[in-house]
Amino acid sequence: MLLFYQLNKVICCKIYNFIVLYSLELSALYSIFSNLQVVYSITWRYHTDRDTRGTGMGFNPPKYINLETRLQLNYRT
């Protein structure tokens, strides 16, 4: 437990130092990427069909769920 606490403290200190040291570089990168419009779309597709096994529920559970993710970077002028 103590080892986990020390490791967690070291990781937090490293993350804090990264944020402090690279804030100027991150702001420069933000000024570049602010011209990029990020479009992130998720589409769930449920595929069901009528009951063919005679369970009496009237429908089958979804056979599979397709999680479709698209990441588009559109440059805004």
CYANA upper distance limits for C-alpha pairs under 8 A (distance plus 0.5 A):
  1 MET  CA      5 TYR  CA      6.73
  2 LEU  CA      6 GLN  CA      6.70
  3 LEU  CA      7 LEU  CA      6.55
  4 PHE  CA      8 ASN  CA      6.50
  5 TYR  CA      9 LYS  CA      6.61
  6 GLN  CA     10 VAL  CA      6.67
  7 LEU  CA     11 ILE  CA      6.70
  8 ASN  CA     12 CYS  CA      6.64
  9 LYS  CA     13 CYS  CA      6.62
 10 VAL  CA     14 LYS  CA      6.65
 11 ILE  CA     15 ILE  CA      6.67
 12 CYS  CA     16 TYR  CA      6.56
 13 CYS  CA     17 ASN  CA      6.56
 14 LYS  CA     18 PHE  CA      6.58
 15 ILE  CA     19 ILE  CA      6.72
 16 TYR  CA     20 VAL  CA      6.67
 17 ASN  CA     21 LEU  CA      6.34
 18 PHE  CA     22 TYR  CA      6.32
 19 ILE  CA     23 SER  CA      6.22
 22 TYR  CA     26 LEU  CA      6.49
 23 SER  CA     27 SER  CA      6.56
 24 LEU  CA     28 ALA  CA      6.77
 25 GLU  CA     29 LEU  CA      6.70
 26 LEU  CA     30 TYR  CA      6.49
 27 SER  CA     31 SER  CA      6.73
 28 ALA  CA     32 ILE  CA      7.02
 29 LEU  CA     33 PHE  CA      6.60
 30 TYR  CA     34 SER  CA      6.17
 31 SER  CA     35 ASN  CA      7.91
 32 ILE  CA     36 LEU  CA      8.35
 35 ASN  CA     75 TYR  CA      6.71
 35 ASN  CA     76 ARG  CA      6.12
 35 ASN  CA     77 THR  CA      8.08
 36 LEU  CA     73 LEU  CA      6.58
 36 LEU  CA     74 ASN  CA      6.29
 36 LEU  CA     75 TYR  CA      5.31
 36 LEU  CA     76 ARG  CA      6.51
 37 GLN  CA     73 LEU  CA      6.29
 37 GLN  CA     74 ASN  CA      5.71
 37 GLN  CA     75 TYR  CA      6.71
 37 GLN  CA     76 ARG  CA      7.00
 38 VAL  CA     71 LEU  CA      7.54
 38 VAL  CA     72 GLN  CA      6.48
 38 VAL  CA     73 LEU  CA      5.63
 38 VAL  CA     74 ASN  CA      7.22
 39 VAL  CA     70 ARG  CA      8.32
 39 VAL  CA     71 LEU  CA      6.42
 39 VAL  CA     72 GLN  CA      5.75
 39 VAL  CA     73 LEU  CA      7.14
 39 VAL  CA     74 ASN  CA      8.34
 40 TYR  CA     69 THR  CA      7.57
 40 TYR  CA     70 ARG  CA      6.32
 40 TYR  CA     71 LEU  CA      5.47
 40 TYR  CA     72 GLN  CA      7.23
 41 SER  CA     68 GLU  CA      8.40
 41 SER  CA     69 THR  CA      6.25
 41 SER  CA     70 ARG  CA      6.07
 41 SER  CA     71 LEU  CA      7.54
 42 ILE  CA     67 LEU  CA      7.27
 42 ILE  CA     68 GLU  CA      6.07
 42 ILE  CA     69 THR  CA      5.32
 42 ILE  CA     70 ARG  CA      7.45
 43 THR  CA     66 ASN  CA      8.21
 43 THR  CA     67 LEU  CA      6.49
 43 THR  CA     68 GLU  CA      5.73
 43 THR  CA     69 THR  CA      7.32
 44 TRP  CA     65 ILE  CA      7.12
 44 TRP  CA     66 ASN  CA      6.40
 44 TRP  CA     67 LEU  CA      5.77
 44 TRP  CA     68 GLU  CA      7.28
 45 ARG  CA     65 ILE  CA      6.13
 45 ARG  CA     66 ASN  CA      5.84
 45 ARG  CA     67 LEU  CA      7.54
 46 TYR  CA     62 PRO  CA      6.41
 46 TYR  CA     63 LYS  CA      8.29
 46 TYR  CA     64 TYR  CA      7.28
 46 TYR  CA     65 ILE  CA      5.89
 46 TYR  CA     66 ASN  CA      7.79
 47 HIS  CA     62 PRO  CA      5.82
 47 HIS  CA     63 LYS  CA      6.50
 47 HIS  CA     64 TYR  CA      6.87
 47 HIS  CA     65 ILE  CA      7.51
 48 THR  CA     59 PHE  CA      7.65
 48 THR  CA     60 ASN  CA      6.70
 48 THR  CA     61 PRO  CA      6.95
 48 THR  CA     62 PRO  CA      5.43
 48 THR  CA     63 LYS  CA      6.99
 49 ASP  CA     59 PHE  CA      6.69
 49 ASP  CA     60 ASN  CA      6.61
 49 ASP  CA     62 PRO  CA      8.50
 50 ARG  CA     58 GLY  CA      6.82
 50 ARG  CA     59 PHE  CA      5.20
 50 ARG  CA     60 ASN  CA      6.73
 51 ASP  CA     55 THR  CA      7.56
 51 ASP  CA     56 GLY  CA      7.99
 51 ASP  CA     57 MET  CA      7.71
 51 ASP  CA     58 GLY  CA      5.71
 51 ASP  CA     59 PHE  CA      4.95
 51 ASP  CA     60 ASN  CA      5.84
 52 THR  CA     60 ASN  CA      8.37
